[in-house]
Amino acid sequence: MLWSGLRGSDRNEMSNWAKHDFVMVSPRQIGMIWDGRPEGLADRFTPESVDTARRILAELRRLNPDIVILADNSFYEYRDGHLPEDHPWWLRKNGQREQFWPGTHRMDWNNRDYQEHVLRRCESILRAPFDGLFFDNLRNEPAPWIAILGEIRRRLGDDILLMANAGYATDRYDFAAPFLNGFMYESGWSHNRTEWDSCIQAMQHSATLMREPRINLIERFEEIGDRAGWPSEPGGEQKPPADPAARRWSLGYSLVIGDHYFLFSDNTSHRHDWFPEYDVKIGHAVSVGRRVNAHVWEREYDRALVVVNLPGAKEAHAVETNEPSRDVFTGERGNRFLVPPGDARILRRDGAERPAAIPHD
């Protein structure tokens, strides 16, 4: 869950949030109030609001003891009105603030005073206490990221979890990986991709540079058009046309190429539904993912075999299992299954033994 809860329920309903094993929200969403105006200058919260946040976090952990909860403390951009327009922390080009997203402008995060402000806010947020911090909009600008992330680690220690949004890139940010527990890969990493080896190799390599425990996250948007979900776009709050095959293959990809949290959402709103396969228990992975060919990967779990045939494949892939199995997505049962291009199967056996693919010639 990234900022937005499940469709059809109160976005602040605790049982809604607790269905997810990974939750990232802003401090404001759990009742924390910055103690100062304008808000962008404040670096601590009102004591009463911190108490409220602690109660909410405790309830979430009661409902789901496995939940990981991170707080968004993005510093790349601020909302308009967050600071006076003439404040020196705004990034300016030719004297004008640089817009990043409708209603936001970029910050001059090479400014040492601003960096120190960000660090103080990080310390205040973790008094709630969250499990760690999330930083949006990772960019290929190593110096300020290394300065801020390195100082966060020095001041706050190795036990907190740190995640940054790598966005649409899979191979640009290894300079940040040693400070982090995970990257969030936002949907564009997969848009219109038909060749996969370099993408998978980059994701797997970045994971080896990160700290334990690793909390990498893959998100796929149902809507993938240009500027999908931008606040200024007409219909941005409407549910996009359903794309169940994209949901299946992107979940399969997440389960096969590594260990990832997964979200299938509308668009940049991150609104989402809960799908039946999310409630199916397949156990732990008992092997690393195996590359069958340039588009087909598979991985065995305690109670399932996951097979993905990635977009760009020229033909369906046939998989045979050593025991009768049931496809979690379709309910189909048998020993032989076809996986179309741009699709996946999660083949689950309800007995004690896990299904295994019959070796390929």
C-alpha positions as CSV (number, residue, x, y, z in Angstrom):
1,M,0.0,0.0,0.0
2,L,1.6,3.3,-1.2
3,W,-0.3,6.3,0.3
4,S,-3.7,5.1,-0.9
5,G,-5.8,2.4,0.6
6,L,-8.1,-0.1,-1.0
7,R,-10.9,1.1,-3.3
8,G,-14.4,1.0,-1.8
9,S,-13.4,1.5,1.8
10,D,-12.4,4.4,4.1
11,R,-8.8,5.2,3.1
12,N,-7.9,5.5,6.8
13,E,-9.7,2.4,7.9
14,M,-7.2,0.3,10.0
15,S,-8.5,-3.1,8.8
16,N,-8.0,-1.9,5.2
17,W,-4.4,-0.9,5.8
18,A,-3.6,-4.0,7.9
19,K,-4.5,-6.3,5.0
20,H,-1.2,-5.2,3.5
21,D,2.2,-6.5,4.7
22,F,3.9,-3.3,3.5
23,V,2.4,0.2,4.1
24,M,3.9,3.5,3.2
25,V,2.0,6.7,4.3
26,S,2.7,10.3,5.1
27,P,2.9,11.2,8.8
28,R,-0.2,13.3,8.2
29,Q,-2.2,10.2,7.4
30,I,-1.7,8.8,10.9
31,G,-2.5,12.1,12.6
32,M,0.9,13.7,12.9
33,I,0.8,17.5,12.8
34,W,3.9,19.6,12.2
35,D,4.4,22.1,15.1
36,G,4.9,25.3,13.1
37,R,3.7,27.5,10.2
38,P,4.5,27.5,7.4
39,E,4.6,23.7,7.6
40,G,7.7,23.4,5.4
41,L,9.8,25.2,8.1
42,A,8.7,23.0,11.0
43,D,11.0,20.1,12.1
44,R,9.0,18.6,14.9
45,F,5.4,17.5,15.6
46,T,3.0,18.4,18.3
47,P,3.3,16.0,21.2
48,E,-0.4,15.1,21.2
49,S,-0.2,14.2,17.5
50,V,2.8,11.9,18.1
51,D,0.8,10.1,20.8
52,T,-2.1,9.6,18.3
53,A,0.3,8.2,15.7
54,R,1.7,5.8,18.2
55,R,-1.7,4.4,19.0
56,I,-2.5,4.0,15.3
57,L,0.8,2.2,14.6
58,A,0.3,-0.1,17.6
59,E,-3.2,-1.0,16.3
60,L,-1.9,-1.8,12.9
61,R,0.7,-4.1,14.3
62,R,-1.9,-5.7,16.5
63,L,-4.0,-6.5,13.5
64,N,-1.0,-7.6,11.4
65,P,2.1,-8.5,13.3
66,D,4.1,-8.9,10.1
67,I,3.3,-5.4,8.8
68,V,6.2,-3.1,7.7
69,I,5.2,0.6,8.0
70,L,7.4,3.4,6.4
71,A,6.8,7.1,6.6
72,D,7.2,9.3,3.5
73,N,9.6,12.1,4.0
74,S,10.2,13.1,0.5
75,F,12.5,16.1,0.1
76,Y,12.9,16.4,-3.7
77,E,9.7,18.5,-4.0
78,Y,7.4,20.5,-1.8
79,R,3.8,21.4,-2.2
80,D,3.1,25.0,-3.2
81,G,2.4,27.0,0.0
82,H,4.7,24.7,2.0
83,L,7.2,27.6,2.2
84,P,7.0,31.3,1.2
85,E,7.6,31.7,-2.5
86,D,10.8,33.7,-1.8
87,H,12.4,31.2,0.5
88,P,16.0,30.2,-0.5
89,W,15.3,26.4,-0.2
90,W,13.3,26.4,-3.5
91,L,15.3,25.4,-6.6
92,R,15.4,28.2,-9.1
93,K,16.4,28.5,-12.7
94,N,16.7,31.9,-14.2
95,G,15.1,33.2,-11.0
96,Q,12.0,31.1,-11.3
97,R,11.0,28.1,-9.2
98,E,11.1,24.8,-11.1
99,Q,7.8,23.0,-11.2
100,F,8.0,19.2,-10.8
101,W,4.3,18.0,-10.5
102,P,1.1,20.0,-10.7
103,G,0.9,21.9,-7.4
104,T,4.6,21.2,-6.4
105,H,8.0,22.7,-7.0
106,R,11.5,21.3,-6.7
107,M,13.7,21.9,-3.7
108,D,17.4,22.9,-3.8
109,W,18.6,19.8,-2.0
110,N,22.2,20.7,-2.5
111,N,21.6,23.5,0.0
112,R,23.3,22.4,3.3
113,D,20.8,24.2,5.5
114,Y,18.0,22.4,3.7
115,Q,19.8,19.1,4.1
116,E,20.1,19.7,7.8
117,H,16.4,20.5,7.9
118,V,15.5,17.2,6.2
119,L,17.6,15.3,8.7
120,R,15.9,16.9,11.7
121,R,12.5,16.0,10.1
122,C,13.6,12.4,9.7
123,E,14.5,12.2,13.4
124,S,11.2,13.7,14.4
125,I,9.2,11.3,12.2
126,L,10.8,8.2,13.7
127,R,9.7,9.2,17.2
128,A,6.2,7.9,16.2
129,P,7.8,5.2,15.7
130,F,7.7,4.0,12.1
131,D,9.8,1.1,10.9
132,G,11.7,3.4,8.7
133,L,11.6,6.1,6.0
134,F,10.6,6.3,2.3
135,F,12.1,8.9,-0.1
136,D,10.3,9.6,-3.4
137,N,11.9,10.7,-6.7
138,L,15.4,9.2,-6.5
139,R,17.5,10.9,-9.2
140,N,20.9,10.3,-10.8
141,E,22.5,13.0,-8.8
142,P,24.7,11.1,-6.4
143,A,26.3,13.9,-4.3
144,P,23.2,15.1,-2.4
145,W,21.7,11.6,-2.1
146,I,24.9,10.2,-0.6
147,A,25.2,13.1,1.7
148,I,21.7,12.8,3.1
149,L,21.4,9.1,3.2
150,G,24.9,8.7,4.7
151,E,24.1,11.2,7.4
152,I,20.7,9.5,8.2
153,R,22.6,6.2,8.7
154,R,25.2,7.9,10.9
155,R,22.6,9.6,13.1
156,L,19.8,7.1,13.2
157,G,21.7,3.8,12.9
158,D,21.5,0.6,10.9
159,D,18.3,-0.8,12.3
160,I,15.8,1.6,10.6
161,L,14.5,0.6,7.1
162,L,15.2,3.0,4.2
163,M,13.5,2.8,0.8
164,A,13.8,5.1,-2.2
165,N,11.6,5.3,-5.3
166,A,13.7,4.4,-8.3
167,G,10.7,5.2,-10.5
168,Y,11.0,3.9,-14.1
169,A,14.8,3.1,-13.9
170,T,16.3,-0.3,-13.0
171,D,20.0,0.4,-13.6
172,R,20.9,4.0,-12.5
173,Y,21.0,4.1,-8.7
174,D,23.5,1.6,-7.4
175,F,25.3,4.6,-5.7
176,A,22.4,4.8,-3.3
177,A,21.8,1.1,-2.8
178,P,24.4,0.5,0.0
179,F,22.5,3.0,2.2
180,L,19.1,1.4,1.5
181,N,17.1,-1.7,2.3
182,G,15.1,-1.5,-0.9
183,F,14.1,0.3,-4.1
184,M,10.5,0.9,-5.1
185,Y,10.2,0.2,-8.9
186,E,7.3,2.2,-10.2
187,S,5.4,1.0,-13.2
188,G,7.3,2.5,-16.1
189,W,10.2,0.1,-15.7
190,S,8.0,-2.4,-17.6
191,H,6.1,-0.2,-20.1
192,N,6.4,-1.7,-23.6
193,R,9.4,-3.7,-22.7
194,T,9.9,-6.9,-24.8
195,E,13.5,-7.8,-23.9
196,W,14.2,-8.6,-20.2
197,D,17.7,-10.0,-19.5
198,S,19.4,-6.7,-18.8
199,C,16.4,-5.4,-16.7
200,I,16.4,-8.6,-14.5
201,Q,20.2,-8.6,-14.2
202,A,20.2,-4.9,-13.1
203,M,17.4,-5.5,-10.4
204,Q,19.1,-8.6,-9.1
205,H,22.5,-6.9,-8.9
206,S,21.1,-3.8,-7.1
207,A,19.6,-6.2,-4.5
208,T,23.0,-7.6,-3.7
209,L,24.3,-4.1,-2.7
210,M,21.5,-3.4,-0.3
211,R,21.2,-3.9,3.5
212,E,19.4,-6.7,5.2
213,P,16.5,-7.0,5.5
214,R,15.7,-6.2,1.9
215,I,12.4,-4.7,1.1
216,N,12.3,-4.2,-2.6
217,L,8.9,-3.4,-4.1
218,I,7.5,-3.7,-7.6
219,E,4.5,-1.7,-8.7
220,R,2.6,-2.1,-11.9
221,F,0.0,0.4,-13.2
222,E,-3.2,-0.8,-14.9
223,E,-3.1,2.4,-16.8
224,I,0.1,2.9,-18.8
225,G,-0.6,5.8,-21.3
226,D,1.5,8.9,-21.4
227,R,1.0,11.0,-18.2
228,A,-1.3,8.3,-16.8
229,G,-2.7,9.5,-13.6
230,W,-1.3,13.0,-13.6
231,P,-3.6,15.2,-11.5
232,S,-4.2,17.6,-14.4
233,E,-5.4,14.8,-16.8
234,P,-9.1,14.3,-17.4
235,G,-10.5,11.1,-15.8
236,G,-7.4,10.7,-13.6
237,E,-9.6,9.6,-10.7
238,Q,-11.5,7.0,-12.7
239,K,-10.6,3.3,-12.7
240,P,-8.8,2.5,-15.9
241,P,-9.8,-0.4,-18.1
242,A,-9.0,-3.8,-16.6
243,D,-5.8,-5.5,-17.6
244,P,-5.8,-8.8,-15.7
245,A,-3.0,-10.3,-17.8
246,A,-0.7,-7.5,-16.8
247,R,-1.6,-8.1,-13.2
248,R,-0.8,-11.8,-13.5
249,W,2.5,-11.5,-15.3
250,S,3.8,-8.6,-13.2
251,L,2.9,-10.5,-10.0
252,G,4.6,-13.6,-11.4
253,Y,7.7,-11.5,-12.3
254,S,7.8,-10.2,-8.7
255,L,7.7,-13.7,-7.3
256,V,10.2,-15.2,-9.7
257,I,13.1,-12.8,-10.3
258,G,13.7,-12.0,-6.6
259,D,11.9,-11.3,-3.3
260,H,9.6,-8.4,-3.7
261,Y,6.6,-6.7,-2.2
262,F,4.0,-6.2,-5.0
263,L,1.3,-3.6,-5.8
264,F,-1.0,-3.6,-8.8
265,S,-2.6,-0.1,-8.9
266,D,-4.6,2.1,-11.1
267,N,-1.9,4.7,-11.9
268,T,0.1,7.3,-10.0
269,S,-2.9,7.6,-7.6
270,H,-1.8,4.2,-6.3
271,R,-5.4,3.3,-5.7
272,H,-6.0,-0.4,-6.0
273,D,-8.3,-3.4,-5.4
274,W,-7.7,-6.6,-3.5
275,F,-7.6,-9.7,-5.7
276,P,-8.3,-13.3,-4.8
277,E,-4.7,-14.5,-5.4
278,Y,-3.5,-12.2,-2.7
279,D,-5.1,-14.5,-0.1
280,V,-3.5,-17.7,-1.4
281,K,-0.6,-19.0,0.7
282,I,2.2,-20.5,-1.3
283,G,4.9,-20.6,1.4
284,H,8.5,-19.6,1.1
285,A,10.7,-19.8,-1.9
286,V,12.8,-22.9,-1.9
287,S,15.0,-21.9,-4.8
288,V,16.1,-18.9,-6.7
289,G,14.3,-18.0,-9.9
290,R,15.4,-20.0,-13.0
291,R,15.7,-18.6,-16.5
292,V,14.2,-21.1,-18.9
293,N,14.7,-18.8,-21.9
294,A,14.8,-15.1,-22.8
295,H,11.1,-14.6,-21.7
296,V,10.3,-17.5,-19.4
297,W,11.3,-17.7,-15.8
298,E,10.1,-20.1,-13.0
299,R,10.6,-20.5,-9.3
300,E,9.5,-23.1,-6.8
301,Y,7.9,-22.3,-3.5
302,D,6.9,-24.6,-0.6
303,R,3.4,-25.2,-2.1
304,A,3.5,-23.8,-5.6
305,L,5.4,-23.4,-8.8
306,V,5.4,-19.9,-10.3
307,V,6.0,-19.6,-14.1
308,V,6.0,-16.3,-16.0
309,N,6.1,-15.8,-19.8
310,L,7.1,-12.2,-20.2
311,P,5.8,-9.8,-22.8
312,G,7.6,-10.0,-26.1
313,A,7.6,-13.8,-26.2
314,K,6.8,-15.3,-29.6
315,E,4.7,-18.2,-28.3
316,A,3.0,-19.8,-25.4
317,H,5.1,-21.8,-23.0
318,A,4.0,-25.3,-21.9
319,V,4.8,-26.4,-18.3
320,E,4.2,-29.8,-16.9
321,T,4.1,-30.6,-13.2
322,N,5.0,-33.8,-11.4
323,E,1.7,-33.7,-9.4
324,P,-1.8,-32.4,-10.3
325,S,-1.9,-28.7,-9.5
326,R,-4.3,-25.8,-9.6
327,D,-3.7,-22.5,-11.3
328,V,-4.3,-19.8,-8.6
329,F,-5.4,-17.3,-11.2
330,T,-7.8,-19.3,-13.3
331,G,-8.8,-22.3,-11.2
332,E,-7.6,-24.6,-13.9
333,R,-6.4,-28.0,-12.7
334,G,-4.1,-30.6,-14.2
335,N,-0.5,-31.5,-14.9
336,R,0.0,-29.5,-18.0
337,F,-0.6,-25.8,-18.5
338,L,0.0,-23.3,-21.2
339,V,1.3,-19.8,-20.3
340,P,0.6,-17.3,-23.1
341,P,3.0,-14.5,-23.9
342,G,2.6,-11.7,-21.3
343,D,1.0,-13.9,-18.7
344,A,1.8,-16.1,-15.7
345,R,0.6,-19.1,-13.7
346,I,0.9,-19.9,-10.0
347,L,0.5,-23.6,-9.8
348,R,-0.4,-24.7,-6.3
349,R,-0.7,-28.2,-4.8
350,D,-2.9,-28.5,-1.7
351,G,-1.0,-31.5,-0.4
352,A,2.3,-31.6,1.5
353,E,4.5,-31.9,-1.6
354,R,5.2,-28.9,-3.8
355,P,4.6,-29.1,-7.5
356,A,7.8,-29.1,-9.5
357,A,8.3,-28.5,-13.2
358,I,9.3,-31.5,-15.2
359,P,12.9,-30.7,-16.4
360,H,13.1,-29.2,-19.9
361,D,15.2,-30.9,-22.5
